[in-house]
Amino acid sequence: MTVYVWAKALHLISMVAWMAGMLYLPRLFVYHAGAAPGAEPSESFKVMERRLLRAIMTPAMVATWGFGLWLAVITQAWSAPWFHAKLALVLAMSGIHGMLAGQVRRFGRDERPHAAGFYRLLNEVPTLLLVGIVILVVVKPF
């Protein structure tokens, strides 16, 4: 097996784990936003959100970046226009990850920064970014 195949497999595995969290955490926020601060459901959501972020999402994001950059080196993708566009979308995804991490901290302090509808809408952003990333990588339109 070549190094490329292993790098690609590890990149895809870590990306799937990261995206699972990126799609699930805002859904938890939808329910958490409706739970009374200090109530048992709210405390359970705090634990779930914190563990999802720390144990799955952040390590998966770091691994996705690491394996992705490794792939870029192996394939010499740096000069390809599609790669620059993909990199911009991955940076946006990382920004959303940071925003979600901030929301975990705010919920942890029993703040309710937004209504459930905000998190329903936010839940769609990683999906749209993922669609763009996959199209850029598979189709390479430019």
C-alpha positions as CSV (number, residue, x, y, z in Angstrom):
1,M,0.0,0.0,0.0
2,T,1.2,3.5,-0.8
3,V,1.6,6.3,1.7
4,Y,-1.1,8.2,-0.3
5,V,-3.8,5.6,0.2
6,W,-3.1,5.5,4.0
7,A,-3.1,9.3,4.2
8,K,-6.4,9.5,2.3
9,A,-8.0,6.8,4.4
10,L,-7.0,8.5,7.7
11,H,-8.1,11.9,6.4
12,L,-11.5,10.5,5.4
13,I,-11.9,8.7,8.8
14,S,-11.0,11.8,10.8
15,M,-13.2,14.0,8.6
16,V,-16.3,11.8,9.1
17,A,-15.8,11.9,12.8
18,W,-15.4,15.7,12.8
19,M,-18.5,16.1,10.6
20,A,-20.6,13.8,12.8
21,G,-19.8,16.1,15.7
22,M,-20.3,19.3,13.6
23,L,-23.8,18.0,12.7
24,Y,-24.8,16.7,16.2
25,L,-23.6,19.5,18.5
26,P,-25.9,22.2,17.1
27,R,-28.8,19.7,17.4
28,L,-27.9,19.3,21.1
29,F,-28.0,23.1,21.4
30,V,-31.5,23.1,20.0
31,Y,-32.7,21.0,22.9
32,H,-30.4,22.6,25.5
33,A,-31.8,26.1,24.6
34,G,-35.2,24.9,25.7
35,A,-34.0,23.3,29.0
36,A,-34.2,25.4,32.2
37,P,-30.8,26.4,33.5
38,G,-29.8,24.2,36.4
39,A,-32.4,21.6,35.6
40,E,-31.4,17.9,35.2
41,P,-31.8,17.9,31.4
42,S,-29.6,21.1,31.1
43,E,-26.9,19.5,33.2
44,S,-27.0,16.3,31.1
45,F,-26.7,18.4,27.9
46,K,-23.7,20.2,29.4
47,V,-21.9,16.9,29.9
48,M,-22.8,15.6,26.4
49,E,-21.7,18.8,24.7
50,R,-18.4,19.1,26.5
51,R,-17.5,15.4,25.9
52,L,-18.5,15.6,22.2
53,L,-16.4,18.7,21.7
54,R,-13.3,17.6,23.7
55,A,-13.2,13.8,23.0
56,I,-14.4,13.6,19.4
57,M,-14.7,16.9,17.5
58,T,-11.5,18.7,18.4
59,P,-9.2,15.7,18.0
60,A,-10.9,14.8,14.8
61,M,-10.5,18.4,13.5
62,V,-6.8,18.4,14.3
63,A,-6.4,15.0,12.6
64,T,-8.4,16.1,9.6
65,W,-6.1,19.1,9.2
66,G,-3.0,17.1,9.8
67,F,-3.8,14.3,7.3
68,G,-5.2,16.8,4.8
69,L,-2.0,18.8,4.8
70,W,-0.1,15.6,4.5
71,L,-2.2,14.7,1.4
72,A,-1.6,18.2,0.0
73,V,2.2,17.6,0.3
74,I,2.0,14.1,-1.2
75,T,-0.2,15.2,-4.2
76,Q,1.4,18.6,-4.6
77,A,-2.1,20.2,-4.6
78,W,-0.8,23.6,-3.4
79,S,-1.0,25.2,-6.9
80,A,-4.5,23.8,-7.9
81,P,-7.3,26.4,-7.8
82,W,-9.8,23.9,-6.5
83,F,-7.5,23.2,-3.5
84,H,-7.4,26.9,-2.6
85,A,-11.2,27.0,-2.7
86,K,-11.4,23.8,-0.6
87,L,-8.9,25.3,1.9
88,A,-11.1,28.4,2.2
89,L,-14.2,26.2,3.0
90,V,-12.2,24.1,5.5
91,L,-11.1,27.3,7.2
92,A,-14.7,28.4,7.4
93,M,-15.6,25.0,8.9
94,S,-12.9,25.5,11.4
95,G,-14.3,28.9,12.3
96,I,-17.8,27.3,12.8
97,H,-16.1,24.7,15.0
98,G,-14.6,27.6,17.1
99,M,-18.0,29.2,17.3
100,L,-19.6,26.0,18.5
101,A,-16.8,25.6,21.1
102,G,-17.7,29.1,22.4
103,Q,-21.4,28.1,22.6
104,V,-20.4,25.0,24.7
105,R,-18.6,27.3,27.1
106,R,-21.6,29.7,27.3
107,F,-24.1,26.9,27.9
108,G,-21.7,25.6,30.5
109,R,-22.2,28.9,32.4
110,D,-26.0,28.5,32.1
111,E,-26.2,31.3,29.5
112,R,-28.8,31.0,26.8
113,P,-27.2,33.1,24.0
114,H,-29.7,32.2,21.3
115,A,-33.1,30.6,20.8
116,A,-33.5,27.1,19.4
117,G,-34.3,28.4,16.0
118,F,-30.8,29.9,15.7
119,Y,-29.2,26.5,16.3
120,R,-31.6,24.9,13.8
121,L,-30.3,27.3,11.2
122,L,-26.7,27.0,12.3
123,N,-27.0,23.2,11.9
124,E,-27.3,23.6,8.2
125,V,-24.0,25.6,7.8
126,P,-21.6,22.6,8.2
127,T,-23.7,20.6,5.7
128,L,-23.5,23.3,3.1
129,L,-19.7,23.6,3.6
130,L,-19.3,19.9,3.4
131,V,-21.2,19.7,0.1
132,G,-18.9,22.4,-1.3
133,I,-15.8,20.7,-0.1
134,V,-16.8,17.3,-1.5
135,I,-17.6,18.8,-4.9
136,L,-14.3,20.6,-5.0
137,V,-12.3,17.5,-4.2
138,V,-14.2,15.0,-6.4
139,V,-15.2,17.1,-9.4
140,K,-12.3,19.6,-9.3
141,P,-14.3,22.1,-11.3
142,F,-11.3,24.5,-11.8
